[in-house]
């Protein structure tokens, strides 16, 4: 595992998972949101974002947290990844996740966001998460169809599976370092 995509709906736990995976593996994280957004929630231009993503994707090791399948070097990232972690959680879990996140960090900039982009209440964002399974999930499934046989796809349907995965990985790493 050297280049890992962590994908799924907002509020599913992607960013937290990516940070924890980085802590265990030592692989640096790349927040796609931090590359896309500019201070004040201003979107990067298409070419600028593409350039930032290509530069990040060409690094030898990364854990990339976020989707942006059709923009931001989506094809290149899929091609270069060796592992894809998919958070395929129910709508209720994702909505709970974003409400919990807003309650905990309202007005503050989360670690995976660009400077100058504090957590806020955004009805359009709520609608995006609410309709994610109908609107975005099919695109993600189609994106995964382009994976090669030598790439690993890991799917979590609840957060406990993700926690178990990280615990198992940490134990394996610990055993390996002892021997």
N, C-alpha and C positions, 0 to 999 in steps of 0.2 A: 504494500500500500504506500504509494508515493504521491499520487495525484487523485484527490477525492472530491467528487461533487456531492454536496448535501442539498437535496431539493425537496420541494413540497410546499404546501400552503403556508402563508403567513400565520403565525400563532401556533404552529405545530411543534416547535421546539428545535428548529434547524440551527439557529445561532448558538444556543446553549450547548447543543450536541457538538457542534463544530469546535467550540472552545474547549470542551472537555476532551474531545478526541485529540486536539492539538496538545493539550496538557499531557496526555498519555503517550503520544507518538513523537512529540517534538516537531511535528510537521507544522509549518506556519499557516495561519488562516488568512484567507482573503475574503473580505465581505464585498459582495458584488454591489450591495446597496451603497456602501461607502464610496465605491468607484463611480456609481451612477449619479448620486445626489451631490449637489453643491449647497453651500450654506443658504439657509432660508427655504429649503425644500425646492430648489431650482434644479430642473433636470439638465443633465449634460447633453450636449449636442450628440447626434448619432455618431459622427466621425470621431469625436473626442472620446466617447464612451468605448467605441470599438477599439481605438488605439490603446486605451488603458487596459482593456480586457485582454488584448493580444499580448501586451507586455507581461501582464500577470500570468497568463496561461503558459507562456514560454519558460517560466521559472521551473527548475527541476523538481520542486516539491511544493505542494499546496493542498489545502482543504478549502474549497470554495463553497461559500454559504450563499445560496440564492438561486433563482431560476433563470430568467432572461434567456429563454431557449432560442428565440429567433433573432435576438440582437446580442450585442456584446460578445461576439465570437462564439456563439452557441455551438456551432458545428466543430470549431477548433477545440473547445473545452471538452466536448463529448469524445472527440477523436483522441485527445491526449490523456484523458482520465483512465485510470486503471480500476477505480472503484466508484460506484454511484450508490449513495445512501438516499433512499426515498422515504419520506415521511408521508404516508398515505392515511392520515388520521381522519376521523369523522368531523363533519362541520362543527358539531357541538364542542369537541375538544379544541378545535382551532379558534372558535369564537371565545371560548373561555380563556384560552391562552392570550389572545390580544387584549381582552378586558383586564386580565391579571397583570399583563405587561404595562398597560396604561396606568393602572392603579399604582403600580410600584415605581414607575419612572416618568410620570407625567411632568413635562417641562424640563426634563433632563435629556441629554444626548446619550443614548445607549452605546456601549463599546463598539458595536458593529455598524454604527451609522456614521455618516459624514459629520464633521464639525459643523455646528450651526443648524442642525436638524433635530431639535428637541422633540420628544414624544408628544403627540397631540391627539385630540379627538378629531377623527376624519370620517365623515359619513360615507364618502366614496370608497375609502379603504374598507370600512365595514361591509359594504356591498360587495366589494371584490372578494373578501374572505367568505361571505355568505354564499356567493355563487361559484366559488372556486371549483367545487366538485363537478358542477355542470359545465362551466365555461373553460377552466384551465386544465383540469385533470386529464381530459382526453388529449390535449396537446402534449402533456408530459408523457402519457402512455405512448403516443406516436414517437416522441423524441427517444424514448427508451428502445423502440424497435430498431433504431440505428446502432445500438450497442453491438460490439463484436463478441464472439464466444470467449475471448480471453479477458474480457472485462467482467467484473463482479457487480451484480445488482443486489443490494440488500434492501428489503422493504420492511418498514415498521408500520403496524396498524394501531399501535398505542405506545405511549411513552415508556411504559414498563419494559417493552421489548428493547427499546433504545438503551435504557439504563442497564439491562442485563447484558447487552452487547458490549457496552463500555466496561462493565465489571469483568466480563470474560476476557476481553482484550488486555485490560490492566493486569489480570492474574497471569495471563500467558507471557506478557512482557516481563513481569516480575520473576517468573520461573526461568525464563530465558537468561535474564541478567544474573541470576544466582549461579547458573551452571557455567 
